[in-house]
């Protein structure tokens, strides 16, 4: 595999792992002093459900770049209006709300596009390789 293909192959995968770690950090808000250890632990794992779903999607995209890339892109685009509405509170400016929305959704859109580009670059060069 050529160096530029290797870079394009690994970039969406590494970014996917980093984005999932970032999303997983939000699960820590489940902990509170008022709850017992087991209640905190249960809440923590409930908050990690989106991360588990994203891990499954990343595994799928790892093997099926085109379909996984489409899924990541659609997922990111789907969540733009939802996250925007959740963060559009009194006291938040439009810029703040848009910034939070893009910080959460844009990485998944970029990851999806990179998976799609990687798929077509491998196909164009006739390598058909799915791994380095």
DSSP file (Angstrom, degrees, kcal/mol; ACC not computed):
  #  RESIDUE AA STRUCTURE BP1 BP2  ACC     N-H-->O    O-->H-N    N-H-->O    O-->H-N    TCO  KAPPA ALPHA  PHI   PSI    X-CA   Y-CA   Z-CA
    1    1 A X              0   0    0      0, 0.0   131,-0.0     0, 0.0     2,-0.0   0.000 360.0 360.0 360.0 134.7    0.0    0.0    0.0
    2    2 A X     >  -     0   0    0      1,-0.1     4,-2.6     4,-0.0     3,-0.2  -0.321 360.0-111.3 -70.0 154.4    1.3    3.4   -0.9
    3    3 A X  H  > S+     0   0    0      1,-0.2     4,-2.3     2,-0.2     5,-0.2   0.874 117.8  49.6 -56.7 -40.3    2.1    5.9    1.9
    4    4 A X  H  > S+     0   0    0      1,-0.2     4,-2.2     2,-0.2    -1,-0.2   0.865 112.2  48.6 -69.7 -32.6   -0.8    8.3    0.9
    5    5 A X  H  > S+     0   0    0     -3,-0.2     4,-2.2     2,-0.2    -2,-0.2   0.888 110.0  51.8 -69.9 -37.6   -3.2    5.3    0.8
    6    6 A X  H  X S+     0   0    0     -4,-2.6     4,-2.4     2,-0.2     5,-0.2   0.913 111.0  48.1 -63.6 -42.1   -2.0    4.1    4.2
    7    7 A X  H  X S+     0   0    0     -4,-2.3     4,-2.4     1,-0.2    -2,-0.2   0.931 113.8  46.1 -62.8 -45.7   -2.6    7.6    5.6
    8    8 A X  H  X S+     0   0    0     -4,-2.2     4,-0.7     1,-0.2    -1,-0.2   0.814 112.6  52.0 -68.1 -30.0   -6.0    7.8    4.1
    9    9 A X  H  X S+     0   0    0     -4,-2.2     4,-0.5     1,-0.1    -2,-0.2   0.918 116.8  37.0 -71.3 -43.2   -6.8    4.3    5.3
   10   10 A X  H  X S+     0   0    0     -4,-2.4     4,-2.6     1,-0.2     5,-0.3   0.803 100.9  74.3 -81.9 -30.0   -5.8    5.0    8.9
   11   11 A X  H  X S+     0   0    0     -4,-2.4     4,-2.7     1,-0.2     5,-0.3   0.909  98.2  43.2 -56.2 -51.6   -7.0    8.5    9.4
   12   12 A X  H  X S+     0   0    0     -4,-0.7     4,-1.9     1,-0.2    -1,-0.2   0.858 115.1  51.5 -65.8 -29.8  -10.8    7.8    9.6
   13   13 A X  H  X S+     0   0    0     -4,-0.5     4,-2.0     2,-0.2    -2,-0.2   0.930 113.1  42.7 -70.2 -45.0  -10.2    4.9   11.9
   14   14 A X  H  X S+     0   0    0     -4,-2.6     4,-2.5     2,-0.2    -2,-0.2   0.920 115.5  49.6 -67.2 -43.5   -8.0    6.8   14.3
   15   15 A X  H  X S+     0   0    0     -4,-2.7     4,-2.6    -5,-0.3    -1,-0.2   0.870 109.1  54.1 -62.3 -35.6  -10.4    9.8   14.2
   16   16 A X  H  X S+     0   0    0     -4,-1.9     4,-2.2    -5,-0.3    -2,-0.2   0.920 108.9  47.4 -63.5 -44.3  -13.3    7.5   14.9
   17   17 A X  H  X S+     0   0    0     -4,-2.0     4,-2.1     1,-0.2    -2,-0.2   0.930 113.9  47.4 -62.3 -45.5  -11.6    6.1   18.0
   18   18 A X  H  X S+     0   0    0     -4,-2.5     4,-2.2     1,-0.2    -2,-0.2   0.890 111.5  50.7 -64.6 -39.4  -10.8    9.6   19.2
   19   19 A X  H  X S+     0   0    0     -4,-2.6     4,-2.5     2,-0.2    -1,-0.2   0.882 109.9  50.2 -66.2 -37.7  -14.4   10.8   18.6
   20   20 A X  H  X S+     0   0    0     -4,-2.2     4,-2.2     2,-0.2    -1,-0.2   0.894 109.6  50.7 -67.8 -38.7  -15.8    7.8   20.4
   21   21 A X  H  X S+     0   0    0     -4,-2.1     4,-1.2     2,-0.2    -2,-0.2   0.917 110.8  50.1 -62.2 -42.3  -13.5    8.6   23.4
   22   22 A X  H >X S+     0   0    0     -4,-2.2     3,-0.6     1,-0.2     4,-0.5   0.936 111.7  46.4 -61.4 -47.3  -14.7   12.2   23.3
   23   23 A X  H >< S+     0   0    0     -4,-2.5     3,-1.1     1,-0.2     4,-0.3   0.865 107.6  59.0 -63.4 -35.7  -18.4   11.2   23.3
   24   24 A X  H >< S+     0   0    0     -4,-2.2     3,-1.7     1,-0.3     4,-0.3   0.781  90.8  70.0 -65.7 -26.4  -17.7    8.7   26.1
   25   25 A X  H X< S+     0   0    0     -4,-1.2     3,-1.4    -3,-0.6    -1,-0.3   0.804  87.2  65.8 -61.5 -28.1  -16.5   11.5   28.3
   26   26 A X  G X< S+     0   0    0     -3,-1.1     3,-1.3    -4,-0.5    -1,-0.3   0.684  85.2  73.7 -68.2 -16.0  -20.0   12.8   28.6
   27   27 A X  G X  S+     0   0    0     -3,-1.7     3,-1.7    -4,-0.3    -1,-0.3   0.720  78.4  75.5 -69.5 -19.7  -21.0    9.6   30.4
   28   28 A X  G X  S+     0   0    0     -3,-1.4     3,-1.3    -4,-0.3    -1,-0.3   0.652  75.9  76.3 -69.5 -12.4  -19.2   10.8   33.5
   29   29 A X  G <  S+     0   0    0     -3,-1.3    -1,-0.3     1,-0.2    -2,-0.1   0.545  77.2  77.8 -74.4  -2.4  -22.0   13.2   34.2
   30   30 A X  G <  S+     0   0    0     -3,-1.7     2,-0.3    -4,-0.1    -1,-0.2   0.686  74.4  94.5 -76.1 -18.0  -24.0   10.2   35.5
   31   31 A X    <   +     0   0    0     -3,-1.3     2,-0.3    -4,-0.1     6,-0.1  -0.584  49.3 163.6 -81.6 134.3  -22.1   10.2   38.8
   32   32 A X        -     0   0    0     -2,-0.3     3,-0.4     4,-0.2     8,-0.1  -0.981  44.3-127.1-144.4 156.4  -23.6   12.1   41.7
   33   33 A X  S    S+     0   0    0     -2,-0.3    -1,-0.1     1,-0.2     7,-0.0   0.760 106.3  61.4 -74.0 -24.6  -23.0   12.1   45.5
   34   34 A X  S    S+     0   0    0      2,-0.1    -1,-0.2    -3,-0.0     2,-0.2   0.748  94.5  74.8 -74.9 -23.1  -26.7   11.4   46.2
   35   35 A X  S    S-     0   0    0     -3,-0.4    -3,-0.1     1,-0.1     2,-0.0  -0.528  84.6-110.9 -92.3 156.5  -26.7    8.1   44.4
   36   36 A X     >  -     0   0    0     -2,-0.2     4,-2.6     1,-0.1     5,-0.2  -0.258  35.8-100.6 -75.6 170.2  -25.3    4.8   45.6
   37   37 A X  H  > S+     0   0    0      1,-0.2     4,-2.5     2,-0.2     5,-0.2   0.917 123.7  47.6 -57.5 -45.1  -22.3    3.2   43.9
   38   38 A X  H  > S+     0   0    0      2,-0.2     4,-2.5     1,-0.2    -1,-0.2   0.864 111.1  50.3 -70.0 -35.9  -24.5    0.8   42.0
   39   39 A X  H  > S+     0   0    0      2,-0.2     4,-2.5     1,-0.2    -1,-0.2   0.909 112.2  48.3 -66.2 -41.2  -26.9    3.5   40.9
   40   40 A X  H  X S+     0   0    0     -4,-2.6     4,-2.4     2,-0.2    -2,-0.2   0.918 112.5  48.6 -62.9 -43.2  -23.9    5.5   39.7
   41   41 A X  H  X S+     0   0    0     -4,-2.5     4,-2.3     2,-0.2    -2,-0.2   0.907 111.8  48.6 -65.0 -41.7  -22.5    2.6   37.9
   42   42 A X  H  X S+     0   0    0     -4,-2.5     4,-2.1     2,-0.2    -2,-0.2   0.919 112.8  48.1 -64.1 -43.5  -25.8    1.7   36.2
   43   43 A X  H  X S+     0   0    0     -4,-2.5     4,-2.1     2,-0.2    -2,-0.2   0.884 109.4  54.1 -63.1 -38.4  -26.2    5.3   35.1
   44   44 A X  H  X S+     0   0    0     -4,-2.4     4,-0.9     1,-0.2    -2,-0.2   0.934 110.1  45.5 -61.5 -47.1  -22.7    5.4   33.8
   45   45 A X  H  < S+     0   0    0     -4,-2.3     4,-0.4     1,-0.2     3,-0.2   0.849 110.5  54.2 -68.4 -32.9  -23.3    2.3   31.6
   46   46 A X  H >< S+     0   0    0     -4,-2.1     3,-1.1     1,-0.2     4,-0.3   0.890 107.7  50.6 -64.6 -38.0  -26.6    3.7   30.4
   47   47 A X  H 3< S+     0   0    0     -4,-2.1     3,-0.3     1,-0.2     4,-0.3   0.692 104.9  59.1 -72.6 -17.5  -24.8    6.9   29.3
   48   48 A X  T 3X S+     0   0    0     -4,-0.9     4,-2.2    -3,-0.2     3,-0.3   0.507  76.3  95.3 -87.3  -4.4  -22.2    4.8   27.5
   49   49 A X  H <> S+     0   0    0     -3,-1.1     4,-2.3    -4,-0.4     5,-0.2   0.903  83.1  51.2 -55.7 -44.7  -24.8    3.1   25.2
   50   50 A X  H  > S+     0   0    0     -3,-0.3     4,-2.3    -4,-0.3    -1,-0.2   0.888 109.2  52.0 -60.1 -35.3  -24.2    5.7   22.4
   51   51 A X  H  > S+     0   0    0     -3,-0.3     4,-2.2    -4,-0.3    -2,-0.2   0.900 108.3  50.2 -66.5 -39.5  -20.5    4.9   22.6
   52   52 A X  H  X S+     0   0    0     -4,-2.2     4,-2.1     2,-0.2    -2,-0.2   0.904 110.8  49.6 -64.5 -40.0  -21.1    1.2   22.3
   53   53 A X  H  X S+     0   0    0     -4,-2.3     4,-2.1     1,-0.2    -2,-0.2   0.895 111.0  49.7 -64.6 -39.5  -23.3    1.8   19.2
   54   54 A X  H  X S+     0   0    0     -4,-2.3     4,-2.5     2,-0.2    -2,-0.2   0.854 107.9  53.7 -68.5 -34.2  -20.6    4.0   17.7
   55   55 A X  H  X S+     0   0    0     -4,-2.2     4,-2.4     2,-0.2    -2,-0.2   0.924 109.0  48.9 -64.0 -43.2  -18.0    1.3   18.4
   56   56 A X  H  X S+     0   0    0     -4,-2.1     4,-2.2     1,-0.2    -2,-0.2   0.907 111.8  49.3 -62.0 -41.0  -20.2   -1.2   16.5
   57   57 A X  H  X S+     0   0    0     -4,-2.1     4,-2.9     2,-0.2    -2,-0.2   0.898 109.9  51.2 -65.4 -39.9  -20.5    1.3   13.7
   58   58 A X  H  X S+     0   0    0     -4,-2.5     4,-2.1     2,-0.2    -2,-0.2   0.904 109.2  50.4 -64.2 -40.9  -16.7    1.8   13.6
   59   59 A X  H  X S+     0   0    0     -4,-2.4     4,-1.1     2,-0.2    -1,-0.2   0.917 112.7  47.4 -62.0 -42.6  -16.2   -2.0   13.4
   60   60 A X  H >X S+     0   0    0     -4,-2.2     4,-2.9     1,-0.2     3,-0.6   0.932 113.2  47.6 -62.3 -46.2  -18.6   -2.1   10.6
   61   61 A X  H 3< S+     0   0    0     -4,-2.9    -2,-0.2     1,-0.2    -1,-0.2   0.800 102.7  64.1 -67.3 -28.2  -17.0    0.8    8.8
   62   62 A X  H 3< S+     0   0    0     -4,-2.1     3,-0.2    -5,-0.2    -1,-0.2   0.878 116.7  28.2 -61.2 -37.7  -13.6   -0.7    9.3
   63   63 A X  H << S+     0   0    0     -4,-1.1     2,-0.6    -3,-0.6    -2,-0.2   0.822 130.0  38.5 -92.8 -37.1  -14.6   -3.7    7.1
   64   64 A X     X  +     0   0    0     -4,-2.9     4,-2.9    -5,-0.2     5,-0.3  -0.763  68.4 176.6-117.7  82.0  -17.2   -2.0    4.8
   65   65 A X  H  > S+     0   0    0     -2,-0.6     4,-2.6    -3,-0.2     5,-0.2   0.889  75.7  47.6 -58.1 -45.2  -15.7    1.5    4.1
   66   66 A X  H  > S+     0   0    0      2,-0.2     4,-2.3     1,-0.2    -1,-0.2   0.964 118.9  37.1 -63.7 -53.9  -18.3    2.7    1.7
   67   67 A X  H  > S+     0   0    0      1,-0.2     4,-2.3     2,-0.2    -1,-0.2   0.870 118.6  50.2 -69.5 -36.9  -21.4    1.7    3.8
   68   68 A X  H  X S+     0   0    0     -4,-2.9     4,-2.6    -8,-0.2    -1,-0.2   0.893 110.5  50.5 -66.3 -38.9  -19.8    2.6    7.1
   69   69 A X  H  X S+     0   0    0     -4,-2.6     4,-2.3    -5,-0.3    -2,-0.2   0.904 110.8  48.5 -64.8 -41.6  -18.8    6.0    5.7
   70   70 A X  H  X S+     0   0    0     -4,-2.3     4,-2.8    -5,-0.2     5,-0.2   0.922 111.8  50.2 -62.6 -43.2  -22.3    6.6    4.5
   71   71 A X  H  X S+     0   0    0     -4,-2.3     4,-2.5     2,-0.2    -2,-0.2   0.915 111.1  47.9 -63.7 -43.5  -23.6    5.6    7.9
   72   72 A X  H  X S+     0   0    0     -4,-2.6     4,-2.5     2,-0.2    -1,-0.2   0.918 114.0  47.5 -62.6 -43.3  -21.2    7.9    9.8
   73   73 A X  H  X S+     0   0    0     -4,-2.3     4,-2.5     2,-0.2     5,-0.2   0.937 113.9  45.6 -64.3 -47.2  -22.1   10.8    7.5
   74   74 A X  H  X S+     0   0    0     -4,-2.8     4,-2.8     1,-0.2    -1,-0.2   0.905 112.4  52.3 -63.6 -40.7  -25.8   10.3    7.8
   75   75 A X  H  X S+     0   0    0     -4,-2.5     4,-1.9    -5,-0.2    -2,-0.2   0.937 111.0  46.7 -60.2 -47.3  -25.6    9.9   11.6
   76   76 A X  H  X S+     0   0    0     -4,-2.5     4,-0.7     1,-0.2    -2,-0.2   0.922 115.4  45.4 -61.1 -44.8  -23.6   13.1   11.9
   77   77 A X  H >X S+     0   0    0     -4,-2.5     3,-0.6     1,-0.2     4,-0.6   0.869 110.1  55.5 -67.2 -36.4  -26.1   15.0    9.7
   78   78 A X  H 3X S+     0   0    0     -4,-2.8     4,-0.7     1,-0.2     3,-0.2   0.877 108.0  48.4 -62.8 -38.5  -29.1   13.5   11.5
   79   79 A X  H 3X S+     0   0    0     -4,-1.9     4,-2.8     1,-0.2     5,-0.4   0.581  88.6  85.5 -83.4  -9.3  -27.9   14.7   14.8
   80   80 A X  H <X S+     0   0    0     -4,-0.7     4,-2.2    -3,-0.6    -1,-0.2   0.967  96.9  36.6 -57.5 -56.1  -27.2   18.3   13.8
   81   81 A X  H  X S+     0   0    0     -4,-0.6     4,-2.3    -3,-0.2    -1,-0.2   0.870 117.7  52.9 -67.8 -32.2  -30.8   19.6   14.3
   82   82 A X  H  X S+     0   0    0     -4,-0.7     4,-1.9     2,-0.2    -2,-0.2   0.953 113.7  40.4 -66.0 -48.3  -31.3   17.4   17.4
   83   83 A X  H  X S+     0   0    0     -4,-2.8     4,-2.0     1,-0.2    -1,-0.2   0.865 113.4  55.7 -69.7 -35.1  -28.2   18.6   19.2
   84   84 A X  H  X S+     0   0    0     -4,-2.2     4,-0.8    -5,-0.4    -1,-0.2   0.937 109.3  46.5 -60.4 -45.9  -28.8   22.2   18.1
   85   85 A X  H  < S+     0   0    0     -4,-2.3     3,-0.4     1,-0.2    -2,-0.2   0.869 110.7  52.2 -65.9 -36.7  -32.3   22.2   19.6
   86   86 A X  H  < S+     0   0    0     -4,-1.9    -1,-0.2     1,-0.2    -2,-0.2   0.883 116.2  40.2 -65.8 -37.8  -31.1   20.6   22.8
   87   87 A X  H  < S+     0   0    0     -4,-2.0     2,-1.8    -5,-0.1    -1,-0.2   0.481  87.0 100.0 -91.8  -2.9  -28.4   23.3   23.2
   88   88 A X     <  +     0   0    0     -4,-0.8     2,-0.2    -3,-0.4    -1,-0.1  -0.574  55.0 148.0 -85.8  78.5  -30.5   26.2   22.1
   89   89 A X    >   -     0   0    0     -2,-1.8     3,-1.9     4,-0.1     2,-0.1  -0.696  58.2 -84.5-109.1 159.8  -31.4   27.6   25.5
   90   90 A X  T 3  S+     0   0    0     -2,-0.2     3,-0.1     1,-0.2    -1,-0.1  -0.437 118.3  32.6 -60.3 136.7  -32.0   31.1   26.8
   91   91 A X  T 3  S+     0   0    0      1,-0.3     2,-0.4    -2,-0.1    -1,-0.2   0.095  95.6 104.2  99.8 -22.4  -28.7   32.7   27.6
   92   92 A X    <   -     0   0    0     -3,-1.9    -1,-0.3    -5,-0.0     2,-0.1  -0.781  66.7-135.9 -91.1 134.7  -26.8   30.8   24.8
   93   93 A X     >  -     0   0    0     -2,-0.4     4,-2.3    -3,-0.1     5,-0.2  -0.396  25.6-108.0 -79.2 166.0  -25.9   32.8   21.7
   94   94 A X  H  > S+     0   0    0      1,-0.2     4,-2.8     2,-0.2     5,-0.2   0.896 121.1  53.4 -59.6 -40.4  -26.5   31.3   18.3
   95   95 A X  H  > S+     0   0    0      2,-0.2     4,-2.5     1,-0.2    -1,-0.2   0.892 108.3  48.4 -63.8 -40.9  -22.7   31.0   17.9
   96   96 A X  H  > S+     0   0    0      2,-0.2     4,-2.4     1,-0.2     5,-0.2   0.934 113.6  46.8 -64.3 -45.3  -22.4   29.0   21.2
   97   97 A X  H  X S+     0   0    0     -4,-2.3     4,-2.2     1,-0.2    -2,-0.2   0.920 114.9  46.2 -63.6 -44.1  -25.2   26.7   20.2
   98   98 A X  H  X S+     0   0    0     -4,-2.8     4,-2.7    -5,-0.2     5,-0.2   0.881 110.8  53.9 -65.9 -38.3  -23.7   26.2   16.7
   99   99 A X  H  X S+     0   0    0     -4,-2.5     4,-2.3    -5,-0.2    -2,-0.2   0.922 110.4  45.2 -62.4 -45.5  -20.2   25.7   18.1
  100  100 A X  H  X S+     0   0    0     -4,-2.4     4,-1.5     2,-0.2    -1,-0.2   0.914 113.3  51.3 -64.0 -42.5  -21.4   22.9   20.5
  101  101 A X  H  X S+     0   0    0     -4,-2.2     4,-2.6    -5,-0.2     5,-0.4   0.931 113.3  43.6 -60.9 -46.7  -23.4   21.3   17.7
  102  102 A X  H  X S+     0   0    0     -4,-2.7     4,-1.7     1,-0.2     5,-0.5   0.855 108.2  58.9 -69.3 -33.8  -20.5   21.3   15.3
  103  103 A X  H  < S+     0   0    0     -4,-2.3     4,-0.3    -5,-0.2    -1,-0.2   0.842 115.9  35.3 -63.4 -31.9  -18.0   20.1   18.0
  104  104 A X  H  < S+     0   0    0     -4,-1.5     4,-0.4    -3,-0.3    -2,-0.2   0.870 129.0  29.9 -89.6 -40.1  -20.2   17.0   18.5
  105  105 A X  H >X S+     0   0    0     -4,-2.6     4,-1.6    -5,-0.2     3,-0.7   0.832 104.0  69.2 -94.0 -34.6  -21.4   16.2   15.0
  106  106 A X  H 3X S+     0   0    0     -4,-1.7     4,-2.7    -5,-0.4     5,-0.3   0.867  93.7  58.0 -59.1 -40.0  -18.8   17.5   12.6
  107  107 A X  H 3> S+     0   0    0     -5,-0.5     4,-2.5    -4,-0.3    -1,-0.2   0.896 107.6  48.3 -57.1 -37.6  -16.2   14.8   13.5
  108  108 A X  H <> S+     0   0    0     -3,-0.7     4,-2.1    -4,-0.4    -1,-0.2   0.854 110.9  50.0 -72.8 -33.3  -18.6   12.1   12.5
  109  109 A X  H  X S+     0   0    0     -4,-1.6     4,-2.3     2,-0.2    -2,-0.2   0.928 113.4  46.2 -66.3 -44.9  -19.4   13.7    9.2
  110  110 A X  H  X S+     0   0    0     -4,-2.7     4,-2.6     2,-0.2    -2,-0.2   0.909 111.5  51.8 -64.3 -42.5  -15.7   14.1    8.5
  111  111 A X  H  X S+     0   0    0     -4,-2.5     4,-2.3    -5,-0.3    -1,-0.2   0.924 110.1  49.5 -60.0 -44.9  -15.0   10.5    9.5
  112  112 A X  H  X S+     0   0    0     -4,-2.1     4,-2.1     1,-0.2    -2,-0.2   0.920 111.2  48.3 -60.8 -45.0  -17.8    9.3    7.2
  113  113 A X  H  X S+     0   0    0     -4,-2.3     4,-2.8     1,-0.2    -1,-0.2   0.904 110.7  51.7 -63.4 -40.8  -16.4   11.3    4.2
  114  114 A X  H  X S+     0   0    0     -4,-2.6     4,-2.5     1,-0.2    -1,-0.2   0.884 108.5  50.9 -65.2 -37.8  -12.9   10.0    4.9
  115  115 A X  H  X S+     0   0    0     -4,-2.3     4,-2.2     2,-0.2    -1,-0.2   0.919 112.2  47.4 -62.8 -42.3  -14.2    6.4    4.9
  116  116 A X  H  X S+     0   0    0     -4,-2.1     4,-2.2     2,-0.2    -2,-0.2   0.927 113.1  47.5 -65.5 -44.9  -16.0    7.0    1.5
  117  117 A X  H  X S+     0   0    0     -4,-2.8     4,-2.5     1,-0.2     5,-0.2   0.911 111.3  51.8 -62.3 -42.3  -12.9    8.7    0.0
  118  118 A X  H  X S+     0   0    0     -4,-2.5     4,-2.3     2,-0.2     5,-0.2   0.908 108.4  51.9 -60.4 -42.4  -10.7    5.9    1.2
  119  119 A X  H  X S+     0   0    0     -4,-2.2     4,-2.1     1,-0.2    -2,-0.2   0.942 113.4  42.8 -59.2 -48.3  -13.0    3.3   -0.4
  120  120 A X  H  X S+     0   0    0     -4,-2.2     4,-2.5     2,-0.2    -1,-0.2   0.819 111.7  54.1 -72.7 -29.7  -13.0    5.1   -3.7
  121  121 A X  H  X S+     0   0    0     -4,-2.5     4,-2.1     2,-0.2     6,-0.2   0.918 111.1  45.8 -67.9 -42.2   -9.2    5.7   -3.6
  122  122 A X  H  <>S+     0   0    0     -4,-2.3     5,-1.4    -5,-0.2     6,-1.2   0.895 115.2  47.6 -64.8 -39.4   -8.6    2.0   -3.0
  123  123 A X  H ><5S+     0   0    0     -4,-2.1     3,-0.7    -5,-0.2    -2,-0.2   0.896 111.2  50.8 -67.9 -40.5  -11.0    1.1   -5.8
  124  124 A X  H 3<5S+     0   0    0     -4,-2.5    -2,-0.2     1,-0.2    -1,-0.2   0.880 110.3  48.3 -65.9 -39.3   -9.5    3.6   -8.2
  125  125 A X  T 3<5S-     0   0    0     -4,-2.1    -1,-0.2    -5,-0.2    -2,-0.2   0.494 108.4-127.5 -81.8  -2.1   -6.0    2.3   -7.7
  126  126 A X  T < 5S+     0   0    0     -3,-0.7    -3,-0.2    -4,-0.3    -2,-0.1   0.652  74.2 122.1  70.7  13.9   -7.2   -1.2   -8.2
  127  127 A X      < -     0   0    0     -5,-1.4    -4,-0.2    -6,-0.2     3,-0.1   0.912  46.8-166.3 -76.4 -39.6   -5.7   -2.4   -4.9
  128  128 A X        +     0   0    0     -6,-1.2     2,-0.2     1,-0.2    -5,-0.1   0.621  32.9 153.7  64.8   9.6   -8.9   -3.6   -3.4
  129  129 A X        -     0   0    0     -7,-0.2    -1,-0.2     1,-0.1    -2,-0.1  -0.505  32.9-171.9 -75.9 138.5   -7.0   -3.8   -0.1
  130  130 A X  S    S+     0   0    0     -2,-0.2     2,-0.3     1,-0.2    -1,-0.1   0.470  72.5  27.3-104.7  -7.1   -9.0   -3.5    3.0
  131  131 A X              0   0    0    -68,-0.0    -1,-0.2     1,-0.0  -125,-0.0  -0.987 360.0 360.0-151.9 157.4   -6.0   -3.3    5.3
  132  132 A X              0   0    0     -2,-0.3  -126,-0.1  -126,-0.1    -3,-0.0   0.501 360.0 360.0 -69.8 360.0   -2.4   -2.1    5.2
